[in-house]
């Protein structure tokens, strides 16, 4: 297979297994959401490639798992250095592949990719510790031991950032890794393979199998040689993965979808509230954590809607490579149609579309306008299901109790945003929200040492800091008796 040249960057379309590039008899097409152009053909893996990758990861496990933590950390820092060195290539390739903003990739996302490696390298060396404790004169010592092979399955909305948020702690833990990235955005994972090789990561420690979820993904999560499955994606796919994992009792971590509330009280700083509501359109609405249900206290709803509409009218949609663009395209046609279907059904059920609600006719293609749907039925699908596009709903409430009841009234529990000028109220509401993360008067402030995950259908387990090591390791307690010692 020929190397692809993507925005001037050479990208290998093959798998990376045991330190070697491997092709497959068949391929799949990768398109750019920016203009629908064909980027190229990517190797289409299945059972055979997964079997090879598991064998390579198993062969590499003894060496990597016994590499001293400080040495593992050094290699992870070298990977981070190289991510920083190749930041511009990674940013433009990711933008071409998934349509997210180039300026975001440059400023926030790719630096965070590098930081994922640095953070878990340092945490391994400096922080991964549990104080010993005593039981009737015996000393308990807790340790984190490499678990084996980690299978990582990731989505397309923030491909390299989400993948490395798993790869870094898995490698730091001493596991060997097989990544199956989303078929809609396979490219930066391939660039990462080159980077890991250049950083001196031994062959077989990190492996990449490209392909469709139903083929490569299914073969990977059902493989009996896998020790951990970390999955980020949708709830329906997670259920399929959980069933496959059940046969081997493989432990799973699930980071899934959301339908989070942004609760705006009448005592809020309205400018801040508008800014935070606008942020929920980030990445063209393709953000799991987005607080897409605006819950606004009734007394301020008319003025909020008026100002929000004016502000949303200034969002500049366009080519994500241009630096003045605020919102790019949706990832692919099927996803675009799904978003449009949600909005059309809400409209036909009588919901008021305050603005947006259609394709951006000037841009065409996969560009859907920022949309606000006002006072839809509280049990309608537009309120209860994840749209994963630039579509917000706005509902009003009178009392704190009502706001909490509305906020918690979905099967999801990923995040929540509270906007209020009253600290006591913020504490009270935060306490009652069922969510993995709550932001008060802010959004998307993420620290890698914080627990991250979803409640209810938004996920199983938590990652971040020691929580990540807990998942990717076999946590062991060793009890030393006070007696029986010679000397
Ligand atoms: P998806 O579930 O369609 O796909 C996710 C991954 O699963 C892809 O790599 C896909 O190839 C793979 N897959 C599909 N079928 C499979 C199977 N049978 N076995 C194994 N793997 C399989 O999700 P998506 O459309 O790529 O991503 C969007 C979803 O991800 C949204 O629901 C979003 O909220 C969620 N998400 C969650 C988080 C989080 O941290 N909680 C972050 C980003 C995205």
Boltz pocket constraint, residues with backbone or C-beta under 6 A from the ligand:
constraints:
  - pocket:
      binder: B
      contacts: [[A, 153], [A, 154], [A, 155], [A, 156], [A, 157], [A, 158], [A, 162], [A, 180], [A, 181], [A, 182], [A, 183], [A, 211], [A, 212], [A, 213], [A, 214], [A, 216], [A, 217], [A, 218], [A, 219], [A, 221], [A, 232], [A, 233], [A, 234], [A, 235], [A, 236], [A, 237], [A, 238], [A, 240], [A, 241], [A, 255], [A, 256], [A, 257], [A, 258], [A, 287], [A, 288], [A, 289], [A, 386], [A, 388], [A, 414], [A, 454], [A, 458], [A, 459]]
      max_distance: 6.0
